[in-house]
Amino acid sequence: MNLDPHYYPTASRRMVIFGKRGMVATSQSLAAQVGADILRQGGNAIDAAIATAAALTVVEPTSNGIGSDAFALVWVSDKLHGLNASGRAPMGISGDALRALGHEEMPAHGLISVTVPGAPAAWATLSERFGKLPLPTLLAPAITLAEEGFAVSPVVSQLWQKAYTRYKQYDSSEFAPWFEHFAPEGHAPKAGDIWRSPDMAKTLRAIAQSGAEAFYQGELADAMDAFSREHGGFLRKEDLAAFRSEWVDPINVRYQGHDIWEIPPNGSGLIALQALGILEALGDEPHDPVETLHRRIEATKLGYVDGLRYITEHTDMTHSVEQLLAPRYLEQRAALIGEQAIDPLHGNPLLGGTVYLATADDEGNMVSFIQSNFEGFGSGIVVPGTGISLQNRGWSFSLDEQHANVLRPGKRTYHTIIPGFITKNNQAVGPFGVMGGYMQPQGHVQVVASILADKLNPQAALDLPRWKWVAGKTVEVEPGFPDHLAQALERRGHHIVRCTDALTFGRGQIILRNADNGVLQGGTEPRTDGAVLPV
């Protein structure tokens, strides 16, 4: 039967999922199964996160790949640990070098947009410190999926077609391997088509057997270096060999009696924390749903303009995290919120912000993990014979010498991917995340407020129709956003734009643990091919 996998004339309904021994929530059901199987084999939440992340590079290549970056928040032994596995700009790149090539701004695609990938190092680093099962065991399911193939899911097929159209605009030979690898029959695979990649299987096996050393110092690093040199890129084997994941102290704000945690800059989670801190400074939640929405939109806008102004490599920031989250400063920002929408400007705190997965096990460990190419497949570059699609994180750099994210050799730029975590009274409540480029901090604000202020379960919080601040007073809303609320926001001065699909409004996962009996409850994103699997 030829049935349309993208046509749904009536709203679907998911129920929140409960589990006792463990849980995996992610954007693709096959990857969720991989993580759940690892838990059943005796692995812990960290093992499950690694295995799920590796599987996602195969079954959801439209959002992440072996050449991605990764961040993680890991709750182990009553402590929250942060891992920043975002890559740096090549040491040979510079604004002068790009201007000499005729570029006035960072290109969105191609080898120039490539920074050092961090995901393989993240897998190895997490496994070495917190894992129970060996890395080859964790990557074995992803290798099998790549070798034997899988049926492409509906949302992935949509994103695959968008990428195919996007890269068709380029006639440079550096893009040819992407089409050979991801569109070998001359078109993007459709929903239900079988797709496989022996090259990815070979590369994942090399990473597993070497603890990622093959990727950063071995034959895979040689292949990336050679292809970059051949096509005028800047990435070199020395850049790869110098990469190290960084353990960091997570940052937090207090909201609704809970602590909300994010990765510090260069991650953009600070935006979500500022917005939630501003909402907390405003006091009690109003009973009027329009006022509630208005406040959340305005707080998010104020957090965003500060984030876009100040967030970069933490050593290059002109204003510290402590200054940007200082209660007095957040109160000053909150005071800017009135009855009407504002066109926000960044503040000055010296006067007073992909694929996401969550895992949990029966030992109390929980992981919030995010992995991303940045935009779709990333740079559009695939290293021949490896299946490695390289991210385009360098696109976030600026060639403006006055910009916080000005391009510098070896620098990490502003990063959109942000895992989140909730605690209360120094105990884990659970991981959450909403992937999707610059939607991510906005998604964090919306789901956290829905859970803690509106008292919605994880699935209901993810189901709610979303809004997305774009610029100035413009706010996009997705299909299904209630007309009466949109009209009321218009009367408050917001310019509301209704979108025809939900692909740009983020895709999230949530797992929460009940403090009384340890029972887990999870929600998965209705905007993607996701699944929550209890163990």
C-alpha positions in Angstrom: 0.0 0.0 0.0 1.2 3.5 -0.9 0.2 5.4 2.3 1.5 8.9 3.1 3.6 8.8 6.2 3.5 12.6 6.6 -0.3 13.1 6.5 -2.2 13.1 9.8 -5.7 14.7 9.5 -6.4 14.3 13.3 -4.3 15.0 16.3 -2.4 12.0 17.8 -2.1 11.4 21.5 0.8 10.0 23.5 0.6 9.0 27.1 3.5 9.6 29.6 5.6 6.5 30.0 6.5 5.0 33.5 9.3 2.7 34.3 11.1 1.2 37.3 14.5 -0.1 36.4 15.7 2.3 33.7 14.6 4.4 30.7 15.8 5.7 27.4 14.2 8.6 25.5 15.4 9.9 22.2 14.3 11.1 18.8 14.5 7.8 16.9 12.9 4.5 18.1 15.7 2.2 16.8 18.3 4.2 18.8 16.1 4.1 21.9 15.9 0.3 21.5 19.7 0.2 21.4 20.0 2.1 24.6 17.3 0.0 26.3 19.1 -3.2 25.2 22.4 -2.0 26.8 20.6 -1.4 30.1 19.2 -5.0 29.9 22.8 -6.3 29.3 23.9 -4.7 32.6 25.1 -1.4 31.3 24.4 1.8 33.2 22.8 5.0 32.1 26.1 6.3 30.8 26.6 3.2 28.7 23.1 3.5 27.3 23.7 7.1 26.4 26.9 6.3 24.5 25.3 3.4 22.6 22.2 5.5 21.8 24.3 8.4 20.6 26.4 6.2 18.3 23.2 4.6 16.9 21.8 8.0 16.2 24.7 8.9 13.9 23.4 6.0 11.7 19.6 6.2 11.9 19.3 10.0 12.1 22.2 11.4 10.0 20.1 14.4 9.1 20.8 15.9 12.6 24.1 14.4 13.8 27.0 12.2 12.7 30.4 10.8 13.5 31.8 14.3 12.8 29.5 16.0 15.3 30.1 17.8 18.6 28.6 16.7 21.9 27.8 18.0 25.4 26.6 16.0 28.4 25.3 16.4 31.9 25.9 13.3 34.0 24.4 12.5 37.4 26.5 9.9 39.2 26.9 9.3 42.9 24.8 12.3 43.9 26.8 14.8 41.8 26.3 16.4 38.5 29.2 16.4 36.0 29.4 18.5 32.8 31.3 17.4 29.7 32.1 19.9 26.9 33.1 18.0 23.7 32.9 20.9 21.3 35.6 21.4 18.8 37.9 24.3 18.0 38.6 26.1 14.9 41.7 24.8 12.9 44.9 26.4 13.9 45.6 27.4 10.3 42.4 29.4 9.8 42.0 33.2 10.2 39.8 36.1 9.2 42.7 37.3 7.0 43.0 34.0 5.3 39.2 33.9 4.5 39.2 37.4 3.3 42.1 36.6 1.0 39.9 33.9 -0.5 37.1 36.4 -1.1 34.9 35.7 1.8 33.2 38.6 3.7 31.5 36.3 6.1 31.8 32.7 7.3 30.4 30.3 4.7 27.5 28.1 5.8 28.8 24.9 4.1 31.9 23.4 2.7 35.2 22.6 4.3 35.8 26.1 5.5 32.9 25.8 7.9 34.3 22.7 9.5 35.7 22.6 13.1 37.2 19.7 15.0 34.5 17.1 15.8 34.1 16.2 19.4 31.5 13.4 19.5 33.8 10.4 19.3 36.0 11.8 22.0 32.9 12.3 24.2 31.9 8.7 23.8 35.4 7.5 24.8 35.7 10.0 27.7 32.4 9.1 29.2 33.0 5.4 28.8 36.4 5.6 30.4 35.2 7.6 33.5 31.7 6.3 34.2 30.9 3.3 31.9 30.6 -0.3 32.9 30.6 -2.1 29.5 33.5 -1.9 27.0 33.3 0.6 24.2 33.2 -2.1 21.5 30.1 -3.5 23.1 28.4 -0.1 23.2 29.1 0.7 19.5 28.3 -2.8 18.2 24.5 -2.1 17.7 25.3 1.0 15.7 27.8 -1.0 13.6 25.1 -3.6 12.9 22.5 -0.9 11.9 25.0 0.6 9.5 26.0 -2.8 8.0 22.5 -4.3 7.7 20.6 -1.2 7.1 17.4 0.2 8.5 14.1 1.6 7.3 14.2 5.4 7.1 11.7 7.1 9.4 9.3 9.9 8.3 10.8 13.0 9.8 14.3 11.9 8.9 13.2 11.5 5.3 11.8 15.0 5.3 15.1 16.5 6.6 17.1 14.3 4.2 15.2 15.7 1.2 15.8 19.3 2.5 19.5 18.6 2.7 19.6 17.1 -0.7 18.0 20.2 -2.2 20.3 22.5 -0.1 23.6 20.9 -1.2 22.5 20.7 -4.9 23.1 24.4 -5.1 26.9 23.8 -4.9 28.9 22.6 -7.9 32.2 22.3 -6.0 33.8 18.8 -6.1 34.1 18.8 -2.3 30.4 18.1 -2.0 30.4 15.1 -4.4 31.1 12.5 -1.6 28.0 13.6 0.3 25.8 12.7 -2.7 27.7 9.4 -3.3 27.3 8.4 0.3 23.8 9.8 1.3 22.1 9.8 -2.1 23.7 6.9 -4.0 20.6 6.4 -6.2 20.4 10.0 -7.2 17.8 11.1 -4.6 17.2 11.3 -0.9 15.7 8.1 0.6 12.0 8.2 1.2 10.2 7.1 4.4 10.4 3.3 4.5 13.3 3.0 2.2 16.2 0.8 3.4 19.5 2.7 3.8 22.9 1.3 4.9 26.5 2.5 5.2 29.3 -0.1 5.2 31.7 2.9 5.4 30.1 4.1 8.7 30.2 0.6 10.1 34.0 0.4 9.3 34.6 3.8 10.9 32.6 3.1 14.0 34.4 -0.2 14.4 37.8 1.6 14.3 36.6 4.1 16.9 35.4 1.4 19.2 38.5 -0.7 18.9 40.9 2.2 19.4 39.0 4.2 22.1 38.5 6.9 19.4 42.3 7.2 18.9 41.9 6.2 15.2 39.6 9.2 14.7 42.0 11.7 16.2 45.5 10.3 15.5 45.1 7.3 13.2 43.9 6.4 9.8 40.6 8.3 10.1 42.5 11.5 11.0 44.8 10.9 8.0 41.7 10.7 5.7 40.2 13.9 7.0 43.5 15.7 6.7 44.0 14.5 3.1 40.5 15.4 1.9 40.8 18.9 3.6 44.1 19.6 1.9 42.8 18.4 -1.5 39.9 20.8 -1.5 41.3 23.9 0.2 40.1 23.3 3.7 41.9 24.2 6.9 41.4 21.1 9.1 44.6 19.2 9.7 45.6 16.1 11.6 47.4 18.2 14.2 44.1 19.9 15.0 42.5 16.5 15.5 45.4 15.2 17.6 45.2 18.2 19.9 41.5 17.7 20.8 40.5 16.9 24.3 37.0 16.8 25.9 36.7 19.1 28.8 35.1 18.4 32.2 33.3 21.5 33.3 31.2 22.6 36.3 27.6 23.0 35.3 25.9 26.4 36.0 22.4 26.9 37.4 19.6 29.2 38.5 16.8 28.6 41.0 13.3 28.4 39.5 10.1 27.3 41.2 11.9 25.7 44.1 14.2 23.7 41.8 17.7 24.1 40.4 18.0 24.2 36.6 21.4 23.2 35.3 23.1 23.9 32.0 26.6 23.6 30.5 28.6 26.9 30.8 29.8 28.9 27.8 30.8 28.4 25.1 27.4 26.6 25.4 24.3 28.8 25.1 22.4 27.2 28.1 23.1 30.5 29.9 20.3 32.0 27.8 17.7 29.6 29.2 19.0 30.2 32.7 18.7 34.0 32.3 15.2 33.7 31.0 14.1 31.4 33.9 15.9 33.7 36.3 14.0 36.7 34.9 10.7 34.8 35.3 11.6 34.0 38.9 12.4 37.6 39.5 8.9 38.6 38.3 7.3 36.7 41.2 4.3 34.5 41.3 2.9 33.1 38.0 -0.2 34.9 36.8 -3.5 33.1 36.4 -4.1 34.7 33.0 -2.7 32.4 30.3 -2.0 35.3 28.0 0.0 37.2 30.6 1.9 33.9 31.3 2.8 33.5 27.6 3.7 37.2 27.3 6.1 37.0 30.3 7.8 33.9 29.0 8.3 35.3 25.5 9.7 38.6 26.8 12.0 36.9 29.3 13.3 34.6 26.6 13.9 37.6 24.3 15.9 39.4 27.0 18.0 36.3 27.7 18.7 35.8 24.0 19.9 39.3 23.2 22.4 39.0 26.1 23.5 35.6 25.0 24.0 36.5 21.4 26.0 39.6 22.5 28.3 37.9 25.1 28.5 34.1 24.8 31.6 32.7 23.2 34.7 30.8 24.3 34.6 31.3 28.1 38.1 32.7 28.2 37.1 35.4 25.7 33.9 36.6 27.4 33.8 40.2 28.5 31.1 39.5 31.0 31.1 36.5 33.3 28.4 33.9 33.9 28.1 35.2 37.5 27.5 38.7 36.3 24.9 37.7 33.8 23.1 35.5 36.4 23.4 38.0 39.3 20.0 38.4 41.0 20.2 42.2 40.9 20.9 42.1 37.1 18.1 39.7 36.5 15.7 41.9 38.5 16.8 44.9 36.3 16.0 42.9 33.2 12.7 41.7 34.6 11.7 45.3 35.2 11.8 45.9 31.4 8.8 43.5 31.0 5.5 45.5 30.8 2.1 45.1 29.2 3.4 45.4 25.6 6.0 43.5 23.6 9.4 45.1 23.5 12.1 45.2 20.8 14.9 43.9 23.1 18.4 45.3 23.5 21.3 43.6 25.3 22.0 44.7 28.9 25.2 45.6 30.7 25.5 43.4 33.8 28.5 45.5 34.9 25.9 48.1 35.9 24.3 46.1 38.7 22.7 30.6 24.7 20.6 18.7 16.9 19.8 15.1 18.5 19.0 14.9 22.1 18.7 11.8 24.4 18.1 11.1 28.1 18.8 7.9 30.0 18.4 6.6 33.5 19.2 3.4 35.3 18.3 1.6 38.5 21.5 2.8 40.3 20.3 6.4 40.3 22.5 7.5 37.4 21.0 9.8 34.8 22.4 11.4 31.6 21.4 14.4 29.5 23.2 14.1 26.2 23.1 16.2 23.0 25.0 15.7 19.8 24.8 17.8 16.7 26.1 18.6 13.2 24.7 22.2 13.8 22.6 22.5 10.6 21.1 19.3 9.3 23.9 17.1 7.9 26.4 19.9 8.8 28.9 21.2 6.3 27.8 18.9 3.4 31.2 17.3 3.5 31.6 13.6 3.8 35.2 12.2 3.9 35.4 9.5 1.2 35.5 5.9 2.4 34.7 6.7 6.0 31.0 7.8 6.2 32.2 10.8 8.4 29.9 13.8 7.8 31.6 16.8 9.2 29.7 19.5 11.2 29.5 23.2 10.1 29.9 24.7 13.6 32.4 27.2 12.2 29.5 29.0 10.5 28.8 30.6 13.9 32.1 32.5 13.8 32.2 36.1 12.7 34.8 37.9 10.6 33.9 41.2 12.4 36.9 41.9 14.7 34.5 43.6 17.2 32.2 40.6 17.5 32.4 38.3 20.6 32.6 35.3 18.3 35.3 36.7 16.0 37.2 33.9 14.3 40.5 32.9 15.9 42.7 29.9 15.4 42.0 27.2 18.0 38.9 29.0 19.4 35.5 27.5 20.2 32.5 29.5 19.1 29.1 30.1 20.5 27.4 26.7 20.7 23.7 26.0 20.3 23.6 22.5 21.7 22.6 22.5 25.4 21.6 19.5 27.6 19.5 20.4 30.6 19.1 18.9 34.1 16.8 19.5 37.1 17.6 18.9 40.7 15.8 19.6 44.0 17.4 19.7 47.4 20.6 18.4 45.9 18.9 15.3 44.4 18.3 14.5 40.8 14.9 15.1 39.3 16.0 14.4 35.8 17.4 15.2 32.4 15.6 17.3 29.7 16.5 18.8 26.4 15.0 20.3 23.3 17.2 20.2 20.2 16.9 22.5 17.2 19.5 25.2 16.6 18.6 28.6 18.1 15.3 27.1 19.3 17.0 25.2 22.1 17.1 27.7 24.9 13.5 28.8 24.0 12.5 25.1 24.2 14.2 24.7 27.5 12.3 27.7 29.0 9.0 26.4 27.6 9.3 22.8 28.9 10.7 23.7 32.3 8.0 26.3 32.9 5.4 23.8 31.8 6.6 21.1 34.2 7.4 23.2 37.2 5.0 26.2 37.0 2.1 24.6 35.1 2.5 21.1 36.7 2.3 19.2 33.4 3.7 15.7 33.1 6.7 15.3 30.7 4.6 14.2 27.7 2.1 16.9 28.2 4.9 19.5 28.4 6.4 18.3 25.1 3.0 18.2 23.4 2.1 21.8 24.1 2.1 24.0 20.9 5.3 26.1 20.8 6.3 29.6 20.0 9.7 30.8 18.8 11.0 34.3 19.1 12.7 35.3 15.8 13.8 39.0 16.1 12.4 42.2 17.5 8.7 41.7 18.2 8.3 38.8 15.8 7.2 35.5 17.2 6.5 32.4 15.1 4.0 29.8 16.3 3.6 26.3 15.1 0.5 24.6 13.7 -2.0 24.0 16.4 -1.1 27.1 18.4 -4.5 28.4 19.7 -5.9 31.3 17.7 -7.3 33.1 20.7 -3.9 33.1 22.3 -2.2 34.3 19.1 -4.7 37.1 18.7 -4.3 38.1 22.4 -0.5 38.3 21.9 -1.0 40.4 18.8 -2.9 42.9 21.0 0.1 42.9 23.3 2.3 44.2 20.5 3.8 40.8 19.4 3.9 40.2 15.6 2.7 36.6 15.3 3.6 34.5 12.3 1.9 31.1 11.9 4.1 28.4 10.4 2.9 25.5 8.3 5.0 22.8 9.9 6.7 22.1 13.2 10.1 21.1 12.1 11.8 24.3 13.3 10.2 24.2 16.8 12.6 21.7 18.4 12.5 18.1 19.3 12.8 17.2 23.0 13.0 14.3 25.5 12.4 14.3 29.3 12.9 11.7 32.0 12.0 12.5 35.6 12.4 10.4 38.8 9.9 10.4 41.6 11.7 11.2 44.8 9.3 9.0 46.9 9.6 5.6 45.1 12.2 6.1 42.4 9.7 5.5 39.6 10.7 7.1 36.3 8.3 9.0 34.0 9.3 10.0 30.5 8.0 11.9 27.5 9.1 12.0 23.9 8.7 14.5 21.1 5.6 14.4 19.0 7.4 16.4 16.3 9.9 13.6 15.5 10.2 9.9 15.2 10.9 9.5 18.9 10.3 6.8 21.6 10.5 6.4 25.3 11.4 2.9 26.3 11.3 1.7 30.0 13.4 -1.3 31.1 
